[in-house]
Amino acid sequence: MSEKKLRHNWEKAVGRPGYRFKFCQSLPSKGLAEANPTAYQNGMREAAQVAKSLGIAFGSCYVCGMGLMHNMVCQNADGKHFVVGSECAKHLGDTRLTTDVEEAKRNREKAARRKRDAARREKARLEWMETQREENAKAGFGRITNGERMLIENRRREEEAKKKAKAARKANEWLIEVLWRKNGCGGFVESMLRELDRRPIRDLSPRQIEVLGDIYAKATGGRRGSKAYNAARDEFDAKADWQDDD
């Protein structure tokens, strides 16, 4: 068909030249209608609203009449909208229009690939989670994922740590009270107050316990080496449930 005849057919079908590509409107697939009827109906409803607002109809090319899933919405010189397929747009010979249509087609294909890739990843994720549930159920943890199992275990450890800290705090009250009198005397006392607020004395290093014993004995007994000091140190060792190996 000659270019003159082609242009005549276009003008007859869609109006005066000066065509501009606006956007691509894709209709939902029949596969979606079977897999998700609600999504299909919503997609068709949205497309119908767009078509109504522009005074056009989707589903077939205005030039050749071929059925369309992907509708290239264009505008003629008079500002009226019309719909063509990507192949018919190529035949017009308008480089700018063809370029716009091809770019829209590429963008649509990229979006479709991203959607397919996302669907594959989601399917693989769901399958992996189901595998985790089956394995955890066999291990006696119930039908939970590894993430859920980890969350439960972390919460259990946190509760155990809180109970341990509460018990340690209560058991260490006698020493904490003495150290509070010395608070501000140095970083060691401050750090020991933090440690004793969350764990038992026996969990500290031998050197830390030795220094704490000296602080306690001097605070409650007096001068190092005195009878009162030695008695206070013995009291500390008994309460701390720790003796120097030497």
C-alpha positions as CSV (number, residue, x, y, z in Angstrom):
1,M,0.0,0.0,0.0
2,S,1.4,3.5,-0.9
3,E,2.2,6.0,1.7
4,K,-0.5,8.3,0.3
5,K,-3.1,5.5,0.5
6,L,-1.9,4.6,4.0
7,R,-2.2,8.1,5.2
8,H,-5.6,8.4,3.7
9,N,-6.8,5.3,5.5
10,W,-5.4,6.7,8.8
11,E,-7.1,10.1,8.3
12,K,-10.3,8.4,7.5
13,A,-10.1,6.2,10.6
14,V,-8.6,8.5,13.2
15,G,-8.7,12.1,11.8
16,R,-6.2,14.7,10.7
17,P,-2.4,14.0,10.9
18,G,-0.3,15.6,13.7
19,Y,-0.7,12.4,15.7
20,R,0.8,12.2,19.2
21,F,1.2,9.1,21.3
22,K,-0.2,9.6,24.8
23,F,0.1,6.3,26.7
24,C,-0.5,2.5,26.6
25,Q,-3.5,1.0,28.3
26,S,-3.2,-2.8,28.8
27,L,-6.3,-4.8,29.4
28,P,-6.2,-7.7,32.0
29,S,-5.6,-11.1,30.6
30,K,-8.0,-14.0,30.4
31,G,-5.6,-15.9,32.6
32,L,-6.1,-13.3,35.3
33,A,-9.9,-13.8,35.0
34,E,-9.4,-17.5,35.9
35,A,-6.8,-17.0,38.6
36,N,-8.3,-13.9,40.2
37,P,-11.7,-12.9,39.0
38,T,-11.9,-9.9,41.3
39,A,-8.6,-8.4,40.0
40,Y,-9.8,-9.0,36.4
41,Q,-13.0,-7.2,37.0
42,N,-11.3,-4.3,38.8
43,G,-8.8,-4.1,35.8
44,M,-11.6,-4.0,33.3
45,R,-13.5,-1.5,35.3
46,E,-10.5,0.8,35.5
47,A,-9.9,0.5,31.8
48,A,-13.6,1.3,31.1
49,Q,-13.4,4.5,33.2
50,V,-10.3,5.6,31.3
51,A,-11.9,4.9,28.0
52,K,-15.0,6.8,29.0
53,S,-13.1,9.8,30.1
54,L,-11.3,10.0,26.7
55,G,-14.4,9.1,24.6
56,I,-12.7,6.0,23.1
57,A,-13.1,2.3,23.2
58,F,-10.4,-0.2,24.0
59,G,-10.0,-3.7,22.6
60,S,-9.5,-3.1,18.9
61,C,-7.3,-1.0,16.6
62,Y,-9.2,1.9,15.0
63,V,-7.2,1.5,11.8
64,C,-7.2,-2.2,11.1
65,G,-9.7,-3.6,13.5
66,M,-7.3,-6.1,15.0
67,G,-8.1,-7.1,18.6
68,L,-5.8,-5.6,21.2
69,M,-4.6,-6.4,24.7
70,H,-2.2,-3.4,24.7
71,N,-3.9,-0.3,23.4
72,M,-1.8,2.6,22.2
73,V,-3.8,5.7,23.0
74,C,-3.0,8.5,20.6
75,Q,-4.3,12.0,19.8
76,N,-4.9,13.6,16.3
77,A,-4.4,17.2,15.3
78,D,-7.9,18.1,16.5
79,G,-7.2,16.8,20.0
80,K,-9.4,13.7,19.6
81,H,-8.1,10.4,21.1
82,F,-8.0,7.1,19.3
83,V,-6.6,3.6,19.7
84,V,-4.1,1.7,17.5
85,G,-1.9,-1.3,17.9
86,S,1.9,-1.0,17.9
87,E,2.2,-2.5,14.4
88,C,-0.2,0.0,12.8
89,A,1.6,2.8,14.5
90,K,4.8,1.7,12.8
91,H,3.1,1.8,9.4
92,L,2.3,5.5,9.7
93,G,5.9,6.4,9.0
94,D,6.0,9.0,11.8
95,T,9.4,8.5,13.4
96,R,8.5,10.3,16.6
97,L,5.2,8.5,17.1
98,T,6.8,5.1,16.3
99,T,9.6,5.8,18.8
100,D,7.1,6.7,21.5
101,V,5.1,3.6,20.8
102,E,8.2,1.3,20.8
103,E,9.4,2.9,24.1
104,A,5.9,2.2,25.6
105,K,6.1,-1.3,24.4
106,R,9.5,-1.9,25.9
107,N,8.4,-0.4,29.2
108,R,5.4,-2.6,29.2
109,E,7.5,-5.7,28.5
110,K,9.9,-4.7,31.3
111,A,7.0,-4.2,33.7
112,A,5.7,-7.6,32.7
113,R,9.1,-9.3,33.2
114,R,9.4,-7.6,36.6
115,K,6.0,-8.8,37.5
116,R,6.7,-12.4,36.4
117,D,10.1,-12.3,38.3
118,A,8.4,-11.0,41.4
119,A,5.7,-13.8,41.1
120,R,8.4,-16.4,40.7
121,R,10.3,-15.1,43.7
122,E,7.1,-15.0,45.8
123,K,6.3,-18.5,44.8
124,A,9.8,-19.7,45.7
125,R,9.5,-17.9,49.0
126,L,6.2,-19.4,49.9
127,E,7.5,-22.9,49.0
128,W,10.6,-22.4,51.1
129,M,8.5,-21.2,54.1
130,E,6.3,-24.3,53.7
131,T,9.4,-26.5,53.7
132,Q,10.5,-24.8,56.9
133,R,7.1,-25.4,58.5
134,E,7.2,-29.0,57.7
135,E,10.8,-29.4,59.0
136,N,10.0,-27.5,62.2
137,A,6.8,-29.5,62.8
138,K,8.9,-32.8,62.5
139,A,11.4,-31.4,65.0
140,G,8.5,-30.7,67.5
141,F,8.4,-26.9,67.2
142,G,5.0,-26.7,65.4
143,R,4.2,-25.5,61.9
144,I,6.3,-22.4,62.1
145,T,8.9,-20.8,59.8
146,N,12.6,-20.5,60.8
147,G,12.0,-16.7,61.3
148,E,9.1,-17.4,63.6
149,R,11.1,-20.0,65.5
150,M,14.0,-17.6,65.9
151,L,11.6,-14.9,67.1
152,I,10.2,-17.3,69.7
153,E,13.7,-18.4,70.8
154,N,14.8,-14.8,71.1
155,R,11.8,-13.9,73.2
156,R,12.5,-16.9,75.4
157,R,16.2,-15.9,75.8
158,E,15.1,-12.3,76.6
159,E,12.7,-13.5,79.3
160,E,15.4,-15.8,80.8
161,A,17.8,-12.9,80.8
162,K,15.3,-10.7,82.5
163,K,14.6,-13.3,85.1
164,K,18.3,-13.9,85.6
165,A,19.0,-10.2,86.0
166,K,16.1,-9.8,88.4
167,A,17.4,-12.7,90.5
168,A,21.0,-11.3,90.4
169,R,19.8,-7.8,91.4
170,K,18.0,-9.2,94.4
171,A,20.9,-11.5,95.4
172,N,23.4,-8.6,95.0
173,E,21.5,-6.0,96.9
174,W,23.9,-6.2,99.9
175,L,26.9,-5.3,97.8
176,I,25.1,-2.8,95.5
177,E,24.0,-0.8,98.5
178,V,27.7,-0.5,99.7
179,L,28.9,0.4,96.2
180,W,26.3,3.1,95.8
181,R,28.0,4.9,98.7
182,K,31.2,4.8,96.7
183,N,29.5,5.8,93.4
184,G,31.4,8.6,91.7
185,C,34.7,7.4,93.1
186,G,35.7,6.0,89.7
187,G,34.8,4.1,86.6
188,F,35.3,0.7,88.2
189,V,32.6,1.2,90.7
190,E,30.2,2.5,88.1
191,S,30.9,-0.5,85.8
192,M,30.5,-2.9,88.7
193,L,27.1,-1.4,89.6
194,R,26.0,-2.1,86.0
195,E,27.3,-5.6,86.0
196,L,25.8,-6.5,89.4
197,D,22.4,-5.2,88.2
198,R,22.3,-8.0,85.7
199,R,24.4,-11.0,86.7
200,P,25.6,-12.8,89.9
201,I,29.0,-12.0,91.5
202,R,30.4,-15.4,90.7
203,D,30.1,-14.6,87.0
204,L,32.7,-11.7,87.3
205,S,36.4,-12.2,86.8
206,P,38.5,-13.3,89.8
207,R,40.3,-9.9,89.7
208,Q,37.0,-8.0,89.8
209,I,35.7,-10.0,92.7
210,E,39.0,-9.4,94.6
211,V,38.7,-5.7,94.1
212,L,35.0,-5.7,95.1
213,G,35.9,-7.7,98.3
214,D,38.5,-5.1,99.2
215,I,36.1,-2.2,98.6
216,Y,33.4,-3.9,100.7
217,A,35.7,-4.8,103.5
218,K,37.1,-1.3,103.8
219,A,33.6,0.3,103.5
220,T,32.1,-1.9,106.2
221,G,35.1,-2.9,108.3
222,G,37.7,-0.2,108.1
223,R,41.5,-0.2,107.6
224,R,42.9,-3.0,105.5
225,G,44.5,-5.6,107.7
226,S,42.5,-4.8,110.8
227,K,40.4,-7.3,112.6
228,A,37.2,-5.6,111.4
229,Y,38.5,-5.5,107.8
230,N,39.3,-9.2,107.9
231,A,35.9,-10.1,109.4
232,A,34.2,-8.0,106.7
233,R,36.3,-9.7,104.0
234,D,35.2,-13.1,105.3
235,E,31.6,-11.9,105.3
236,F,32.0,-10.8,101.6
237,D,33.6,-14.1,100.6
238,A,30.7,-16.0,102.2
239,K,28.0,-13.9,100.6
240,A,29.7,-13.9,97.3
241,D,30.1,-17.7,97.5
242,W,33.7,-17.3,96.3
243,Q,37.1,-17.9,97.9
244,D,40.5,-16.8,96.6
245,D,42.5,-19.9,95.5
246,D,45.6,-18.5,97.1
